[in-house]
Amino acid sequence: MSFSFGVYFVELRNFFGSSASLTSWVGSLNTGLLFGAGPIASALLNKLGARRTVIIGGVLASGGLISGYFAQSTYHIIISFGLVAGIGFGIAYTPCVIMAGTYFNRWRYLSTAVACSGGGLGVIAFSFIFSNLTEAYGLRGSMLINGGIALNLVLCGVLLRPLSTAPAAKIPACDVTLLRDVKLLIFAVSMILWNIGTVTVFVTVSDYLIESGIAQDKAYFLLTIIGISNTIGRLLAGFTALIRHIRYANHWVYTVSVAGHAISSMLFSTGGTFGVFALYGTLFGFFFGLQLGALANVIIDLFGIKKFNNSYGYLMFAEGIGNVIGAPIAGALRDYTRSYVVSFLCAGSSSLLSSAILVLLYFCDKRQKPASTHVDRKQRHSLVEFHHRVEEQYDPRKMSTLTAETVVADVSDVQEPGNLAVTLE
């Protein structure tokens, strides 16, 4: 729902006659809190478990959307759709990604990418649903129906069953020691920058196309195109599991993807026909999906599965900051210049700077983790087999997960084959 807000951006401006900068606060708060509520969600996850946390998020999101039915101005929508529903979506979103990463060991990369692909499918579905609901039931009626749809998050929460009845470990609700990790701080700055860029596209691109002379139905359909390519990118990111022996494979997939959607964002500023915009949207959606599909795996590679919960929460907060400020900046630039051209150029530049910072993060992590010594093929094969046996020993189906309901063993604490090679030699 959050990434399809571009439809409502146009409808709200027409319905209330509000400026681009004011209306953008609705989408920026909703998307920003989807990620910015990460630390709150992580704390609730550790205290209450995944099931109850997602249920709470679903109730909040539904209540916020339903209250939008009674809105009398854009400011009311900012509170209902932006603030309340955004917090609800954020509380429900973070546990789902974390649980996908803790249910699997050997196929963790693929499982998290498949789970994240739901976001791309949501863009495809809700850009179509939103446009048809507003046409059939108007702005207020569509908000009421959206509240009912969001209530399905409660059912999703019920389905997040614990994998074991093993006693829960006492995990701190918020690991503040991570805030002293330089890698986390560098990663957080990068997250803020690329989110400033991407939220600009999702919130304003439909309005930009309409101002460029593209028909409204085609302008809305561009979000569907972005959603399709986004889903493909997210799924492809999971296949880094097949090259897991290559160090930093996830990191470089993620870095190149950020640079890819940065360039795509800037291309929007050149204008053109709908076919040209569709090409730019396809590239943007694919690279953005590839990036999001790899994100959770990059965090696991950098900080380990044991710290995945809290590190993911902190980075989602940084992501939320970028989302909150990105769209209002783009809207203000549009109101000042009477064009979205500068907005898209600034969005792409911000994301491009983010990719440069990710290169710095690579060197920082590489300095902390020295490369493994070479071993021959036969010895490497035996070491990989040993690693697989270790993973089976820590099979999460026999243990619990990271939440208060369940706890997962940190396989990252076990020596990797490359590190074992040094010992054997």
C-alpha positions, 0 to 999 in steps of 0.5 A: 500500500505504501509504495502505491501512494502515488495514486493518492498523491494525485487524488488528494491534490485534486480533492483538497486542492493542496500543494505538492509539498503539503500532500507529499507529507502523507506518503512520506510519513507513511513510507517513512514510518513503514521503515522508521518504526523498525526499532519499535517493532524490534523491541516489541518482537523481542518482548511479545514475539512475532505473532502478537507484534504483527497483530498489533501493527495490523490493528493500528494500520487498519484503524488509521486507514478507516479514520481517513474516511472522516478526513476534512483536510489534507492535515487529517489524512497526514495523521490518519494515513501518514502517521497512524497507518504508517506506524501500524505498517512498520510494526507489522513489516519488520517482524515478517522480514526478520522471521523469514531470515531466521526460519532457514539456514542454507537457503536463508538468502533465497527465503528472505528475497522471496519474502521481500518479493511480496512488496513488489507484488503489492505495488502491482496490485494496489496501484490498480486497486487504488485507482479503481477504488477511488473511481468507484467509491471516491476518496473517502470510500476507498479509505474505508475499504483499504482499512478492511484490506489492511485488517488482513495483517491480523491474519498474517500475524496469526500464521506466524507460528513459533517453530519450537516450544523450547524455552525463550532466551532473554534478549535485550529489547534494544541492543545499544552497543550496535550504535558504537559500530562504525559499519552500522553508522556508515550503512545508516547514512547510505540508507538515508540517502538512497531513500530520499531518492526512491521515495521521490519516484514512488510518491511523485512520478504519477503526478509528474507524468500527468503534468508532462501530458501523459493520460492519468490512467497511463500515469497510474499504470506506470506504478504497476510496471515498476511493481512488476520489474520490482518483483522480478528484481527481488526474486533474482536477488535470492539467487546469490545463495547459489554463489554464497562462497563468493565473499561480498556477493550480496554487498556488490549486488546491493551496491550496483543496484543502488547505483542503477536505480539512481541513474534511472531516477535521473533519467526521468528528468529527461521526459519523453513519451509514455514508452520512454517513461515505461522504460525508465520505470522498468529499470528503476523498479528492477534495480530497486527490487534487486536492492531490497531483495539483497538488503536483509542478506547484506545486514546478516553478512555484516552483523551476523544472524544473532544481531540481525533483529536489532541491527535491522531495526536500527537501519530501518529507522535510518531508512524511515528518515530518508523516506520522511524527508525525501518527498517533501523536499521533492514537493517543495522543489516542484512548487518552487520551480514549477517542474519536477525535473530538479526533483528527480535530478536531486533524487538520483544524485542522492542515491548515487552518493549512497552507492559511493558510501557503500563502497566505503563500507566494503573497505571498512568491513574487509579491513575487519575481516581478513581474506581466507587462505587458499586451499585445494579443491578436495580440502575445500569440498570437505570443509563445505560439507562440514559447514553444511553439517554444522548448519543442520546441527543448528536447524531452526526447526529443532530450535527456536527463533530470535523472538521472545517466542523462539530463539535461533542459534548464531551460525555466524559464530561457527568458523567459515570454511575459509577461516578453517582453512587457515587452521588446517594449514 
